[in-house]
């Protein structure tokens, strides 16, 4: 299965200029304003806490989580699925007259608009589809659960100490401006985090995945490469470990899957 690859380097979206299989878009790194928290999500909260605190929050917030599961989860996932379908259809209509690229076309190398970097067509289409899907999601969830979701919120996670912290858009911009993109290695950027109103209190995590060529096979979760801070583990495993919430993939034609 050929998957539309990442727009921003390794699966943590941390190192600009290199590409792998993550679902992120390079816009977060080329235009960090797109990584800012959305309206209604600017609550003043502590920027770091131990994972024990996260676990405690989950235990004491079972009622809140249950309310999300029972009254909103199905609605949210329906919106995310619709946004994924819309994104794939729009981008393929714009670039392939509504058809699907062949495996050979997916592997073709093209020039990235703006940066001039050479990337595969799969990566290019993936970036474009993510932009459309996230814009659609922002509009839909603002109406459904205002103040309870984050899009491409960057987290700094210390696996040794199980410490999780938010990174602001300004901090990300500053590191990129100073050409310190390596400092972002190991940070986590889920596409969509549903939370209690505090992005550190995640209730569900969703990541868009866009297969490039049509296939009847379910897309597989690939592990981070050896040498990466999370080498050998999948992106979904690390997201769940760090944020303490279930992780789901949103895939056109498949819907929401584990």
HELIX and SHEET records of a PDB file:
HELIX    1   1 UNK A   27  UNK A   30  1                                   4    
HELIX    2   2 UNK A   32  UNK A   35  5                                   4    
HELIX    3   3 UNK A   51  UNK A   60  1                                  10    
HELIX    4   4 UNK A   62  UNK A   71  1                                  10    
HELIX    5   5 UNK A   73  UNK A   96  1                                  24    
HELIX    6   6 UNK A  103  UNK A  107  1                                   5    
HELIX    7   7 UNK A  121  UNK A  144  1                                  24    
HELIX    8   8 UNK A  169  UNK A  177  1                                   9    
HELIX    9   9 UNK A  181  UNK A  184  5                                   4    
HELIX   10  10 UNK A  235  UNK A  243  1                                   9    
SHEET    1   A 3 UNK A  48  UNK A  50  0                                        
SHEET    2   A 3 UNK A 163  UNK A 167 -1                                        
SHEET    3   A 3 UNK A 154  UNK A 158 -1                                        
SHEET    1   B 2 UNK A 109  UNK A 111  0                                        
SHEET    2   B 2 UNK A 118  UNK A 120 -1                                        
SHEET    1   C 5 UNK A 149  UNK A 151  0                                        
SHEET    2   C 5 UNK A 192  UNK A 195 -1                                        
SHEET    3   C 5 UNK A 202  UNK A 209 -1                                        
SHEET    4   C 5 UNK A 247  UNK A 251  1                                        
SHEET    5   C 5 UNK A 255  UNK A 257 -1                                        
END                                                                             
